[in-house]
Amino acid sequence: MARPNRYQRVSVFFAYCFYLAAVACVAAAAWFGWTRGGQSPAVAAFSASVVFFIGGGIVLHVMGRADLPNLKPDR
């Protein structure tokens, strides 16, 4: 595998940030579910955020770990 460029490393970093945000949203959804009940709009919002952050993290992770060829023309 070729060494990932700077943008791929940034993409992987943000993928991990998205995964951490998803974990925080799971915790927030659980807390609001216990304190306000499962029918609270906050629980639905944080649950939707979990889906978004997991999906975005997967996309960023795949972009960052792709084996991209060197597309610069040789001079």
CHARMM internal coordinates of N, CA and C (Angstrom, degrees):
IC EDIT
DIST 1 N 1 CA 1.4553
DIST 1 CA 1 C 1.5213
ANGL 1 N 1 CA 1 C 108.82
DIST 1 C 2 N 1.3028
ANGL 1 CA 1 C 2 N 115.25
DIHE 1 N 1 CA 1 C 2 N 134.92
DIST 2 N 2 CA 1.4563
ANGL 1 C 2 N 2 CA 120.73
DIHE 1 CA 1 C 2 N 2 CA 177.81
DIST 2 CA 2 C 1.5265
ANGL 2 N 2 CA 2 C 109.66
DIHE 1 C 2 N 2 CA 2 C -70.25
DIST 2 C 3 N 1.3088
ANGL 2 CA 2 C 3 N 114.58
DIHE 2 N 2 CA 2 C 3 N 154.60
DIST 3 N 3 CA 1.4635
ANGL 2 C 3 N 3 CA 119.54
DIHE 2 CA 2 C 3 N 3 CA 178.67
DIST 3 CA 3 C 1.5232
ANGL 3 N 3 CA 3 C 109.20
DIHE 2 C 3 N 3 CA 3 C -67.52
DIST 3 C 4 N 1.3546
ANGL 3 CA 3 C 4 N 117.60
DIHE 3 N 3 CA 3 C 4 N 128.50
DIST 4 N 4 CA 1.4735
ANGL 3 C 4 N 4 CA 119.25
DIHE 3 CA 3 C 4 N 4 CA -179.33
DIST 4 CA 4 C 1.5284
ANGL 4 N 4 CA 4 C 111.37
DIHE 3 C 4 N 4 CA 4 C -66.02
DIST 4 C 5 N 1.3201
ANGL 4 CA 4 C 5 N 115.66
DIHE 4 N 4 CA 4 C 5 N 144.09
DIST 5 N 5 CA 1.4590
ANGL 4 C 5 N 5 CA 118.96
DIHE 4 CA 4 C 5 N 5 CA 178.85
DIST 5 CA 5 C 1.5283
ANGL 5 N 5 CA 5 C 110.37
DIHE 4 C 5 N 5 CA 5 C -78.64
DIST 5 C 6 N 1.3031
ANGL 5 CA 5 C 6 N 115.45
DIHE 5 N 5 CA 5 C 6 N 179.98
DIST 6 N 6 CA 1.4630
ANGL 5 C 6 N 6 CA 121.36
DIHE 5 CA 5 C 6 N 6 CA -175.14
DIST 6 CA 6 C 1.5255
ANGL 6 N 6 CA 6 C 111.88
DIHE 5 C 6 N 6 CA 6 C -60.10
DIST 6 C 7 N 1.3136
ANGL 6 CA 6 C 7 N 116.92
DIHE 6 N 6 CA 6 C 7 N -41.95
DIST 7 N 7 CA 1.4636
ANGL 6 C 7 N 7 CA 120.50
DIHE 6 CA 6 C 7 N 7 CA -177.54
DIST 7 CA 7 C 1.5253
ANGL 7 N 7 CA 7 C 111.48
DIHE 6 C 7 N 7 CA 7 C -66.91
DIST 7 C 8 N 1.3200
ANGL 7 CA 7 C 8 N 116.98
DIHE 7 N 7 CA 7 C 8 N -33.25
DIST 8 N 8 CA 1.4561
ANGL 7 C 8 N 8 CA 119.63
DIHE 7 CA 7 C 8 N 8 CA 176.77
DIST 8 CA 8 C 1.5263
ANGL 8 N 8 CA 8 C 110.79
DIHE 7 C 8 N 8 CA 8 C -69.53
DIST 8 C 9 N 1.3105
ANGL 8 CA 8 C 9 N 117.26
DIHE 8 N 8 CA 8 C 9 N -38.68
DIST 9 N 9 CA 1.4723
ANGL 8 C 9 N 9 CA 119.80
DIHE 8 CA 8 C 9 N 9 CA 177.60
DIST 9 CA 9 C 1.5270
ANGL 9 N 9 CA 9 C 110.65
DIHE 8 C 9 N 9 CA 9 C -65.72
DIST 9 C 10 N 1.3245
ANGL 9 CA 9 C 10 N 117.37
DIHE 9 N 9 CA 9 C 10 N -38.98
DIST 10 N 10 CA 1.4669
ANGL 9 C 10 N 10 CA 120.95
DIHE 9 CA 9 C 10 N 10 CA 176.55
DIST 10 CA 10 C 1.5271
ANGL 10 N 10 CA 10 C 109.89
DIHE 9 C 10 N 10 CA 10 C -64.59
DIST 10 C 11 N 1.3190
ANGL 10 CA 10 C 11 N 116.55
DIHE 10 N 10 CA 10 C 11 N -39.47
DIST 11 N 11 CA 1.4571
ANGL 10 C 11 N 11 CA 120.99
DIHE 10 CA 10 C 11 N 11 CA 178.90
DIST 11 CA 11 C 1.5257
ANGL 11 N 11 CA 11 C 111.28
DIHE 10 C 11 N 11 CA 11 C -62.32
DIST 11 C 12 N 1.3196
ANGL 11 CA 11 C 12 N 117.69
DIHE 11 N 11 CA 11 C 12 N -42.50
DIST 12 N 12 CA 1.4654
ANGL 11 C 12 N 12 CA 120.68
DIHE 11 CA 11 C 12 N 12 CA 178.44
DIST 12 CA 12 C 1.5251
ANGL 12 N 12 CA 12 C 110.36
DIHE 11 C 12 N 12 CA 12 C -66.89
DIST 12 C 13 N 1.3252
ANGL 12 CA 12 C 13 N 117.52
DIHE 12 N 12 CA 12 C 13 N -38.85
DIST 13 N 13 CA 1.4617
ANGL 12 C 13 N 13 CA 120.53
DIHE 12 CA 12 C 13 N 13 CA 177.55
DIST 13 CA 13 C 1.5288
ANGL 13 N 13 CA 13 C 110.78
DIHE 12 C 13 N 13 CA 13 C -59.27
DIST 13 C 14 N 1.3380
ANGL 13 CA 13 C 14 N 116.36
DIHE 13 N 13 CA 13 C 14 N -46.85
DIST 14 N 14 CA 1.4592
ANGL 13 C 14 N 14 CA 119.14
DIHE 13 CA 13 C 14 N 14 CA 179.67
DIST 14 CA 14 C 1.5249
ANGL 14 N 14 CA 14 C 112.02
DIHE 13 C 14 N 14 CA 14 C -69.98
DIST 14 C 15 N 1.3226
ANGL 14 CA 14 C 15 N 117.50
DIHE 14 N 14 CA 14 C 15 N -27.33
DIST 15 N 15 CA 1.4654
ANGL 14 C 15 N 15 CA 119.71
DIHE 14 CA 14 C 15 N 15 CA 174.50
DIST 15 CA 15 C 1.5232
ANGL 15 N 15 CA 15 C 109.77
DIHE 14 C 15 N 15 CA 15 C -62.22
DIST 15 C 16 N 1.3282
ANGL 15 CA 15 C 16 N 117.21
DIHE 15 N 15 CA 15 C 16 N -44.59
DIST 16 N 16 CA 1.4628
ANGL 15 C 16 N 16 CA 120.10
DIHE 15 CA 15 C 16 N 16 CA 177.52
DIST 16 CA 16 C 1.5330
ANGL 16 N 16 CA 16 C 111.26
DIHE 15 C 16 N 16 CA 16 C -65.49
DIST 16 C 17 N 1.3283
ANGL 16 CA 16 C 17 N 116.79
DIHE 16 N 16 CA 16 C 17 N -35.68
DIST 17 N 17 CA 1.4716
ANGL 16 C 17 N 17 CA 119.46
DIHE 16 CA 16 C 17 N 17 CA 175.27
DIST 17 CA 17 C 1.5266
ANGL 17 N 17 CA 17 C 110.65
DIHE 16 C 17 N 17 CA 17 C -63.25
DIST 17 C 18 N 1.3224
ANGL 17 CA 17 C 18 N 117.07
DIHE 17 N 17 CA 17 C 18 N -40.20
DIST 18 N 18 CA 1.4648
ANGL 17 C 18 N 18 CA 120.70
DIHE 17 CA 17 C 18 N 18 CA 177.83
DIST 18 CA 18 C 1.5204
ANGL 18 N 18 CA 18 C 110.57
DIHE 17 C 18 N 18 CA 18 C -64.40
DIST 18 C 19 N 1.3419
ANGL 18 CA 18 C 19 N 118.00
DIHE 18 N 18 CA 18 C 19 N -40.26
DIST 19 N 19 CA 1.4633
ANGL 18 C 19 N 19 CA 120.41
DIHE 18 CA 18 C 19 N 19 CA 178.38
DIST 19 CA 19 C 1.5324
ANGL 19 N 19 CA 19 C 110.64
DIHE 18 C 19 N 19 CA 19 C -63.26
DIST 19 C 20 N 1.3195
ANGL 19 CA 19 C 20 N 116.84
DIHE 19 N 19 CA 19 C 20 N -40.93
DIST 20 N 20 CA 1.4693
ANGL 19 C 20 N 20 CA 119.93
DIHE 19 CA 19 C 20 N 20 CA 177.53
DIST 20 CA 20 C 1.5271
ANGL 20 N 20 CA 20 C 111.05
DIHE 19 C 20 N 20 CA 20 C -65.20
DIST 20 C 21 N 1.3217
ANGL 20 CA 20 C 21 N 116.80
DIHE 20 N 20 CA 20 C 21 N -39.02
DIST 21 N 21 CA 1.4640
ANGL 20 C 21 N 21 CA 119.92
DIHE 20 CA 20 C 21 N 21 CA 177.30
DIST 21 CA 21 C 1.5265
ANGL 21 N 21 CA 21 C 110.80
DIHE 20 C 21 N 21 CA 21 C -64.47
DIST 21 C 22 N 1.3279
ANGL 21 CA 21 C 22 N 117.16
DIHE 21 N 21 CA 21 C 22 N -35.73
DIST 22 N 22 CA 1.4673
ANGL 21 C 22 N 22 CA 120.21
DIHE 21 CA 21 C 22 N 22 CA 177.43
DIST 22 CA 22 C 1.5204
ANGL 22 N 22 CA 22 C 110.67
DIHE 21 C 22 N 22 CA 22 C -65.44
DIST 22 C 23 N 1.3256
ANGL 22 CA 22 C 23 N 117.17
DIHE 22 N 22 CA 22 C 23 N -40.53
DIST 23 N 23 CA 1.4663
ANGL 22 C 23 N 23 CA 120.54
DIHE 22 CA 22 C 23 N 23 CA 177.59
DIST 23 CA 23 C 1.5274
ANGL 23 N 23 CA 23 C 110.03
DIHE 22 C 23 N 23 CA 23 C -63.74
DIST 23 C 24 N 1.3316
ANGL 23 CA 23 C 24 N 116.82
DIHE 23 N 23 CA 23 C 24 N -41.44
DIST 24 N 24 CA 1.4670
ANGL 23 C 24 N 24 CA 120.25
DIHE 23 CA 23 C 24 N 24 CA 178.10
DIST 24 CA 24 C 1.5270
ANGL 24 N 24 CA 24 C 110.77
DIHE 23 C 24 N 24 CA 24 C -64.17
DIST 24 C 25 N 1.3273
ANGL 24 CA 24 C 25 N 117.52
DIHE 24 N 24 CA 24 C 25 N -37.90
DIST 25 N 25 CA 1.4691
ANGL 24 C 25 N 25 CA 120.20
DIHE 24 CA 24 C 25 N 25 CA 178.55
DIST 25 CA 25 C 1.5225
ANGL 25 N 25 CA 25 C 111.65
DIHE 24 C 25 N 25 CA 25 C -69.32
DIST 25 C 26 N 1.3292
ANGL 25 CA 25 C 26 N 117.42
DIHE 25 N 25 CA 25 C 26 N -33.96
DIST 26 N 26 CA 1.4698
ANGL 25 C 26 N 26 CA 119.93
DIHE 25 CA 25 C 26 N 26 CA 175.07
DIST 26 CA 26 C 1.5194
ANGL 26 N 26 CA 26 C 109.62
DIHE 25 C 26 N 26 CA 26 C -62.94
DIST 26 C 27 N 1.3348
ANGL 26 CA 26 C 27 N 115.91
DIHE 26 N 26 CA 26 C 27 N -44.42
DIST 27 N 27 CA 1.4659
ANGL 26 C 27 N 27 CA 119.69
DIHE 26 CA 26 C 27 N 27 CA 179.07
DIST 27 CA 27 C 1.5283
ANGL 27 N 27 CA 27 C 110.89
DIHE 26 C 27 N 27 CA 27 C -63.65
DIST 27 C 28 N 1.3252
ANGL 27 CA 27 C 28 N 117.11
DIHE 27 N 27 CA 27 C 28 N -42.25
DIST 28 N 28 CA 1.4686
ANGL 27 C 28 N 28 CA 120.33
DIHE 27 CA 27 C 28 N 28 CA 179.56
DIST 28 CA 28 C 1.5252
ANGL 28 N 28 CA 28 C 111.02
DIHE 27 C 28 N 28 CA 28 C -66.11
DIST 28 C 29 N 1.3289
ANGL 28 CA 28 C 29 N 117.28
DIHE 28 N 28 CA 28 C 29 N -40.59
DIST 29 N 29 CA 1.4656
ANGL 28 C 29 N 29 CA 119.97
DIHE 28 CA 28 C 29 N 29 CA 178.42
DIST 29 CA 29 C 1.5212
ANGL 29 N 29 CA 29 C 110.81
DIHE 28 C 29 N 29 CA 29 C -64.47
DIST 29 C 30 N 1.3220
ANGL 29 CA 29 C 30 N 116.62
DIHE 29 N 29 CA 29 C 30 N -40.08
DIST 30 N 30 CA 1.4681
ANGL 29 C 30 N 30 CA 119.56
DIHE 29 CA 29 C 30 N 30 CA 178.07
DIST 30 CA 30 C 1.5221
ANGL 30 N 30 CA 30 C 110.64
DIHE 29 C 30 N 30 CA 30 C -65.36
DIST 30 C 31 N 1.3264
ANGL 30 CA 30 C 31 N 116.79
DIHE 30 N 30 CA 30 C 31 N -43.01
DIST 31 N 31 CA 1.4679
ANGL 30 C 31 N 31 CA 120.07
DIHE 30 CA 30 C 31 N 31 CA -178.89
DIST 31 CA 31 C 1.5326
ANGL 31 N 31 CA 31 C 110.93
DIHE 30 C 31 N 31 CA 31 C -64.08
DIST 31 C 32 N 1.3401
ANGL 31 CA 31 C 32 N 116.31
DIHE 31 N 31 CA 31 C 32 N -46.90
DIST 32 N 32 CA 1.4643
ANGL 31 C 32 N 32 CA 119.08
DIHE 31 CA 31 C 32 N 32 CA 178.15
DIST 32 CA 32 C 1.5228
ANGL 32 N 32 CA 32 C 111.34
DIHE 31 C 32 N 32 CA 32 C -65.97
DIST 32 C 33 N 1.3184
ANGL 32 CA 32 C 33 N 117.20
DIHE 32 N 32 CA 32 C 33 N -32.68
DIST 33 N 33 CA 1.4604
ANGL 32 C 33 N 33 CA 120.00
DIHE 32 CA 32 C 33 N 33 CA 177.17
DIST 33 CA 33 C 1.5135
ANGL 33 N 33 CA 33 C 112.30
DIHE 32 C 33 N 33 CA 33 C -65.08
DIST 33 C 34 N 1.3370
ANGL 33 CA 33 C 34 N 116.47
DIHE 33 N 33 CA 33 C 34 N -38.36
DIST 34 N 34 CA 1.4630
ANGL 33 C 34 N 34 CA 119.83
DIHE 33 CA 33 C 34 N 34 CA 179.25
DIST 34 CA 34 C 1.5272
ANGL 34 N 34 CA 34 C 112.51
DIHE 33 C 34 N 34 CA 34 C -76.80
DIST 34 C 35 N 1.3155
ANGL 34 CA 34 C 35 N 117.15
DIHE 34 N 34 CA 34 C 35 N -35.08
DIST 35 N 35 CA 1.4657
ANGL 34 C 35 N 35 CA 118.91
DIHE 34 CA 34 C 35 N 35 CA -175.93
DIST 35 CA 35 C 1.5249
ANGL 35 N 35 CA 35 C 113.13
DIHE 34 C 35 N 35 CA 35 C -87.04
DIST 35 C 36 N 1.3308
ANGL 35 CA 35 C 36 N 117.78
DIHE 35 N 35 CA 35 C 36 N -37.45
DIST 36 N 36 CA 1.4656
ANGL 35 C 36 N 36 CA 120.60
DIHE 35 CA 35 C 36 N 36 CA -175.56
DIST 36 CA 36 C 1.5258
ANGL 36 N 36 CA 36 C 113.60
DIHE 35 C 36 N 36 CA 36 C -109.82
DIST 36 C 37 N 1.3041
ANGL 36 CA 36 C 37 N 117.34
DIHE 36 N 36 CA 36 C 37 N -9.11
DIST 37 N 37 CA 1.4599
ANGL 36 C 37 N 37 CA 120.16
DIHE 36 CA 36 C 37 N 37 CA -177.69
DIST 37 CA 37 C 1.5188
ANGL 37 N 37 CA 37 C 111.53
DIHE 36 C 37 N 37 CA 37 C 97.99
DIST 37 C 38 N 1.3138
ANGL 37 CA 37 C 38 N 115.30
DIHE 37 N 37 CA 37 C 38 N 157.72
DIST 38 N 38 CA 1.4580
ANGL 37 C 38 N 38 CA 120.81
DIHE 37 CA 37 C 38 N 38 CA -175.49
DIST 38 CA 38 C 1.5124
ANGL 38 N 38 CA 38 C 114.72
DIHE 37 C 38 N 38 CA 38 C -70.83
DIST 38 C 39 N 1.3257
ANGL 38 CA 38 C 39 N 118.55
DIHE 38 N 38 CA 38 C 39 N -14.21
DIST 39 N 39 CA 1.4626
ANGL 38 C 39 N 39 CA 121.44
DIHE 38 CA 38 C 39 N 39 CA -178.85
DIST 39 CA 39 C 1.5269
ANGL 39 N 39 CA 39 C 112.99
DIHE 38 C 39 N 39 CA 39 C -91.08
DIST 39 C 40 N 1.3235
ANGL 39 CA 39 C 40 N 117.21
DIHE 39 N 39 CA 39 C 40 N 5.48
DIST 40 N 40 CA 1.4611
ANGL 39 C 40 N 40 CA 121.20
DIHE 39 CA 39 C 40 N 40 CA -178.74
DIST 40 CA 40 C 1.5337
ANGL 40 N 40 CA 40 C 110.59
DIHE 39 C 40 N 40 CA 40 C -69.46
DIST 40 C 41 N 1.3251
ANGL 40 CA 40 C 41 N 117.79
DIHE 40 N 40 CA 40 C 41 N 140.58
DIST 41 N 41 CA 1.4681
ANGL 40 C 41 N 41 CA 120.04
DIHE 40 CA 40 C 41 N 41 CA 176.10
DIST 41 CA 41 C 1.5320
ANGL 41 N 41 CA 41 C 112.48
DIHE 40 C 41 N 41 CA 41 C -62.59
DIST 41 C 42 N 1.3314
ANGL 41 CA 41 C 42 N 116.96
DIHE 41 N 41 CA 41 C 42 N -26.75
DIST 42 N 42 CA 1.4607
ANGL 41 C 42 N 42 CA 119.46
DIHE 41 CA 41 C 42 N 42 CA 178.82
DIST 42 CA 42 C 1.5252
ANGL 42 N 42 CA 42 C 110.90
DIHE 41 C 42 N 42 CA 42 C -65.37
DIST 42 C 43 N 1.3204
ANGL 42 CA 42 C 43 N 117.07
DIHE 42 N 42 CA 42 C 43 N -37.15
DIST 43 N 43 CA 1.4656
ANGL 42 C 43 N 43 CA 120.75
DIHE 42 CA 42 C 43 N 43 CA 178.35
DIST 43 CA 43 C 1.5271
ANGL 43 N 43 CA 43 C 109.81
DIHE 42 C 43 N 43 CA 43 C -64.27
DIST 43 C 44 N 1.3187
ANGL 43 CA 43 C 44 N 116.78
DIHE 43 N 43 CA 43 C 44 N -43.01
DIST 44 N 44 CA 1.4647
ANGL 43 C 44 N 44 CA 120.53
DIHE 43 CA 43 C 44 N 44 CA 178.55
DIST 44 CA 44 C 1.5254
ANGL 44 N 44 CA 44 C 111.11
DIHE 43 C 44 N 44 CA 44 C -64.63
DIST 44 C 45 N 1.3256
ANGL 44 CA 44 C 45 N 116.76
DIHE 44 N 44 CA 44 C 45 N -40.76
DIST 45 N 45 CA 1.4645
ANGL 44 C 45 N 45 CA 120.16
DIHE 44 CA 44 C 45 N 45 CA -179.08
DIST 45 CA 45 C 1.5243
ANGL 45 N 45 CA 45 C 111.30
DIHE 44 C 45 N 45 CA 45 C -66.16
DIST 45 C 46 N 1.3251
ANGL 45 CA 45 C 46 N 116.98
DIHE 45 N 45 CA 45 C 46 N -44.56
DIST 46 N 46 CA 1.4627
ANGL 45 C 46 N 46 CA 119.26
DIHE 45 CA 45 C 46 N 46 CA 179.67
DIST 46 CA 46 C 1.5255
ANGL 46 N 46 CA 46 C 111.41
DIHE 45 C 46 N 46 CA 46 C -69.76
DIST 46 C 47 N 1.3176
ANGL 46 CA 46 C 47 N 117.55
DIHE 46 N 46 CA 46 C 47 N -32.87
DIST 47 N 47 CA 1.4653
ANGL 46 C 47 N 47 CA 120.11
DIHE 46 CA 46 C 47 N 47 CA 176.53
DIST 47 CA 47 C 1.5293
ANGL 47 N 47 CA 47 C 110.83
DIHE 46 C 47 N 47 CA 47 C -66.43
DIST 47 C 48 N 1.3177
ANGL 47 CA 47 C 48 N 116.96
DIHE 47 N 47 CA 47 C 48 N -40.33
DIST 48 N 48 CA 1.4630
ANGL 47 C 48 N 48 CA 120.17
DIHE 47 CA 47 C 48 N 48 CA 175.83
DIST 48 CA 48 C 1.5263
ANGL 48 N 48 CA 48 C 110.83
DIHE 47 C 48 N 48 CA 48 C -65.93
DIST 48 C 49 N 1.3219
ANGL 48 CA 48 C 49 N 116.72
DIHE 48 N 48 CA 48 C 49 N -35.02
DIST 49 N 49 CA 1.4604
ANGL 48 C 49 N 49 CA 120.24
DIHE 48 CA 48 C 49 N 49 CA 177.64
DIST 49 CA 49 C 1.5206
ANGL 49 N 49 CA 49 C 111.40
DIHE 48 C 49 N 49 CA 49 C -65.72
DIST 49 C 50 N 1.3295
ANGL 49 CA 49 C 50 N 116.80
DIHE 49 N 49 CA 49 C 50 N -34.54
DIST 50 N 50 CA 1.4642
ANGL 49 C 50 N 50 CA 120.23
DIHE 49 CA 49 C 50 N 50 CA 177.10
DIST 50 CA 50 C 1.5262
ANGL 50 N 50 CA 50 C 109.75
DIHE 49 C 50 N 50 CA 50 C -61.23
DIST 50 C 51 N 1.3249
ANGL 50 CA 50 C 51 N 116.78
DIHE 50 N 50 CA 50 C 51 N -46.22
DIST 51 N 51 CA 1.4659
ANGL 50 C 51 N 51 CA 120.54
DIHE 50 CA 50 C 51 N 51 CA 179.48
DIST 51 CA 51 C 1.5250
ANGL 51 N 51 CA 51 C 110.34
DIHE 50 C 51 N 51 CA 51 C -61.46
DIST 51 C 52 N 1.3273
ANGL 51 CA 51 C 52 N 117.30
DIHE 51 N 51 CA 51 C 52 N -43.28
DIST 52 N 52 CA 1.4629
ANGL 51 C 52 N 52 CA 120.88
DIHE 51 CA 51 C 52 N 52 CA 179.72
DIST 52 CA 52 C 1.5245
ANGL 52 N 52 CA 52 C 111.37
DIHE 51 C 52 N 52 CA 52 C -62.47
DIST 52 C 53 N 1.3332
ANGL 52 CA 52 C 53 N 117.32
DIHE 52 N 52 CA 52 C 53 N -49.19
DIST 53 N 53 CA 1.4609
ANGL 52 C 53 N 53 CA 120.16
DIHE 52 CA 52 C 53 N 53 CA -176.15
DIST 53 CA 53 C 1.5254
ANGL 53 N 53 CA 53 C 112.24
DIHE 52 C 53 N 53 CA 53 C -67.78
DIST 53 C 54 N 1.3233
ANGL 53 CA 53 C 54 N 117.97
DIHE 53 N 53 CA 53 C 54 N -36.67
DIST 54 N 54 CA 1.4643
ANGL 53 C 54 N 54 CA 119.57
DIHE 53 CA 53 C 54 N 54 CA 176.87
DIST 54 CA 54 C 1.5318
ANGL 54 N 54 CA 54 C 109.95
DIHE 53 C 54 N 54 CA 54 C -66.20
DIST 54 C 55 N 1.3247
ANGL 54 CA 54 C 55 N 116.99
DIHE 54 N 54 CA 54 C 55 N -45.80
DIST 55 N 55 CA 1.4663
ANGL 54 C 55 N 55 CA 120.28
DIHE 54 CA 54 C 55 N 55 CA 179.19
DIST 55 CA 55 C 1.5182
ANGL 55 N 55 CA 55 C 112.62
DIHE 54 C 55 N 55 CA 55 C -62.85
DIST 55 C 56 N 1.3332
ANGL 55 CA 55 C 56 N 116.27
DIHE 55 N 55 CA 55 C 56 N -45.21
DIST 56 N 56 CA 1.4632
ANGL 55 C 56 N 56 CA 119.79
DIHE 55 CA 55 C 56 N 56 CA 177.55
DIST 56 CA 56 C 1.5124
ANGL 56 N 56 CA 56 C 112.32
DIHE 55 C 56 N 56 CA 56 C -63.91
DIST 56 C 57 N 1.3301
ANGL 56 CA 56 C 57 N 116.92
DIHE 56 N 56 CA 56 C 57 N -38.41
DIST 57 N 57 CA 1.4624
ANGL 56 C 57 N 57 CA 120.51
DIHE 56 CA 56 C 57 N 57 CA 177.93
DIST 57 CA 57 C 1.5124
ANGL 57 N 57 CA 57 C 112.17
DIHE 56 C 57 N 57 CA 57 C -64.05
DIST 57 C 58 N 1.3346
ANGL 57 CA 57 C 58 N 116.71
DIHE 57 N 57 CA 57 C 58 N -40.19
DIST 58 N 58 CA 1.4655
ANGL 57 C 58 N 58 CA 119.83
DIHE 57 CA 57 C 58 N 58 CA 178.30
DIST 58 CA 58 C 1.5259
ANGL 58 N 58 CA 58 C 110.60
DIHE 57 C 58 N 58 CA 58 C -64.35
DIST 58 C 59 N 1.3208
ANGL 58 CA 58 C 59 N 116.74
DIHE 58 N 58 CA 58 C 59 N -44.52
DIST 59 N 59 CA 1.4680
ANGL 58 C 59 N 59 CA 120.27
DIHE 58 CA 58 C 59 N 59 CA 179.77
DIST 59 CA 59 C 1.5255
ANGL 59 N 59 CA 59 C 110.46
DIHE 58 C 59 N 59 CA 59 C -61.97
DIST 59 C 60 N 1.3199
ANGL 59 CA 59 C 60 N 117.42
DIHE 59 N 59 CA 59 C 60 N -46.82
DIST 60 N 60 CA 1.4659
ANGL 59 C 60 N 60 CA 120.26
DIHE 59 CA 59 C 60 N 60 CA 179.88
DIST 60 CA 60 C 1.5230
ANGL 60 N 60 CA 60 C 111.53
DIHE 59 C 60 N 60 CA 60 C -64.95
DIST 60 C 61 N 1.3281
ANGL 60 CA 60 C 61 N 116.97
DIHE 60 N 60 CA 60 C 61 N -37.02
DIST 61 N 61 CA 1.4575
ANGL 60 C 61 N 61 CA 120.66
DIHE 60 CA 60 C 61 N 61 CA 179.56
DIST 61 CA 61 C 1.5321
ANGL 61 N 61 CA 61 C 110.76
DIHE 60 C 61 N 61 CA 61 C -65.54
DIST 61 C 62 N 1.3186
ANGL 61 CA 61 C 62 N 117.07
DIHE 61 N 61 CA 61 C 62 N -42.98
DIST 62 N 62 CA 1.4655
ANGL 61 C 62 N 62 CA 120.49
DIHE 61 CA 61 C 62 N 62 CA 178.29
DIST 62 CA 62 C 1.5257
ANGL 62 N 62 CA 62 C 110.47
DIHE 61 C 62 N 62 CA 62 C -65.08
DIST 62 C 63 N 1.3294
ANGL 62 CA 62 C 63 N 117.14
DIHE 62 N 62 CA 62 C 63 N -40.72
DIST 63 N 63 CA 1.4635
ANGL 62 C 63 N 63 CA 119.97
DIHE 62 CA 62 C 63 N 63 CA 177.93
DIST 63 CA 63 C 1.5219
ANGL 63 N 63 CA 63 C 111.09
DIHE 62 C 63 N 63 CA 63 C -62.95
DIST 63 C 64 N 1.3245
ANGL 63 CA 63 C 64 N 116.44
DIHE 63 N 63 CA 63 C 64 N -38.77
DIST 64 N 64 CA 1.4526
ANGL 63 C 64 N 64 CA 119.91
DIHE 63 CA 63 C 64 N 64 CA -177.77
DIST 64 CA 64 C 1.5095
ANGL 64 N 64 CA 64 C 114.43
DIHE 63 C 64 N 64 CA 64 C -76.42
DIST 64 C 65 N 1.3257
ANGL 64 CA 64 C 65 N 117.93
DIHE 64 N 64 CA 64 C 65 N -25.06
DIST 65 N 65 CA 1.4656
ANGL 64 C 65 N 65 CA 121.39
DIHE 64 CA 64 C 65 N 65 CA -177.65
DIST 65 CA 65 C 1.5241
ANGL 65 N 65 CA 65 C 113.58
DIHE 64 C 65 N 65 CA 65 C -101.08
DIST 65 C 66 N 1.3216
ANGL 65 CA 65 C 66 N 118.18
DIHE 65 N 65 CA 65 C 66 N 3.79
DIST 66 N 66 CA 1.4643
ANGL 65 C 66 N 66 CA 121.05
DIHE 65 CA 65 C 66 N 66 CA -179.22
DIST 66 CA 66 C 1.5241
ANGL 66 N 66 CA 66 C 110.05
DIHE 65 C 66 N 66 CA 66 C -68.60
DIST 66 C 67 N 1.3169
ANGL 66 CA 66 C 67 N 115.44
DIHE 66 N 66 CA 66 C 67 N 145.02
DIST 67 N 67 CA 1.4624
ANGL 66 C 67 N 67 CA 121.33
DIHE 66 CA 66 C 67 N 67 CA 178.25
DIST 67 CA 67 C 1.5280
ANGL 67 N 67 CA 67 C 107.97
DIHE 66 C 67 N 67 CA 67 C -90.88
DIST 67 C 68 N 1.3127
ANGL 67 CA 67 C 68 N 115.69
DIHE 67 N 67 CA 67 C 68 N 88.55
DIST 68 N 68 CA 1.4583
ANGL 67 C 68 N 68 CA 121.16
DIHE 67 CA 67 C 68 N 68 CA -175.90
DIST 68 CA 68 C 1.5228
ANGL 68 N 68 CA 68 C 110.48
DIHE 67 C 68 N 68 CA 68 C -89.58
DIST 68 C 69 N 1.3263
ANGL 68 CA 68 C 69 N 117.45
DIHE 68 N 68 CA 68 C 69 N 137.36
DIST 69 N 69 CA 1.4631
ANGL 68 C 69 N 69 CA 119.42
DIHE 68 CA 68 C 69 N 69 CA 177.26
DIST 69 CA 69 C 1.5276
ANGL 69 N 69 CA 69 C 110.31
DIHE 68 C 69 N 69 CA 69 C -75.75
DIST 69 C 70 N 1.3018
ANGL 69 CA 69 C 70 N 115.15
DIHE 69 N 69 CA 69 C 70 N 162.91
DIST 70 N 70 CA 1.4530
ANGL 69 C 70 N 70 CA 120.64
DIHE 69 CA 69 C 70 N 70 CA 175.58
DIST 70 CA 70 C 1.5260
ANGL 70 N 70 CA 70 C 107.57
DIHE 69 C 70 N 70 CA 70 C -79.41
DIST 70 C 71 N 1.3140
ANGL 70 CA 70 C 71 N 116.97
DIHE 70 N 70 CA 70 C 71 N 112.94
DIST 71 N 71 CA 1.4596
ANGL 70 C 71 N 71 CA 121.12
DIHE 70 CA 70 C 71 N 71 CA -176.05
DIST 71 CA 71 C 1.5232
ANGL 71 N 71 CA 71 C 113.31
DIHE 70 C 71 N 71 CA 71 C -98.10
DIST 71 C 72 N 1.3220
ANGL 71 CA 71 C 72 N 117.55
DIHE 71 N 71 CA 71 C 72 N 7.34
DIST 72 N 72 CA 1.4607
ANGL 71 C 72 N 72 CA 119.82
DIHE 71 CA 71 C 72 N 72 CA 178.25
DIST 72 CA 72 C 1.5289
ANGL 72 N 72 CA 72 C 109.38
DIHE 71 C 72 N 72 CA 72 C -74.51
DIST 72 C 73 N 1.3345
ANGL 72 CA 72 C 73 N 117.05
DIHE 72 N 72 CA 72 C 73 N 134.27
DIST 73 N 73 CA 1.4736
ANGL 72 C 73 N 73 CA 118.85
DIHE 72 CA 72 C 73 N 73 CA 179.39
DIST 73 CA 73 C 1.5290
ANGL 73 N 73 CA 73 C 110.60
DIHE 72 C 73 N 73 CA 73 C -71.27
DIST 73 C 74 N 1.3207
ANGL 73 CA 73 C 74 N 115.22
DIHE 73 N 73 CA 73 C 74 N 141.67
DIST 74 N 74 CA 1.4702
ANGL 73 C 74 N 74 CA 119.96
DIHE 73 CA 73 C 74 N 74 CA 176.48
DIST 74 CA 74 C 1.5133
ANGL 74 N 74 CA 74 C 109.15
DIHE 73 C 74 N 74 CA 74 C -77.74
DIST 74 C 75 N 1.3096
ANGL 74 CA 74 C 75 N 116.78
DIHE 74 N 74 CA 74 C 75 N 139.72
DIST 75 N 75 CA 1.4662
ANGL 74 C 75 N 75 CA 120.90
DIHE 74 CA 74 C 75 N 75 CA -178.94
DIST 75 CA 75 C 1.4905
ANGL 75 N 75 CA 75 C 110.31
DIHE 74 C 75 N 75 CA 75 C -106.29
END
COOR INIT
IC SEED 1 N 1 CA 1 C
IC BUILD
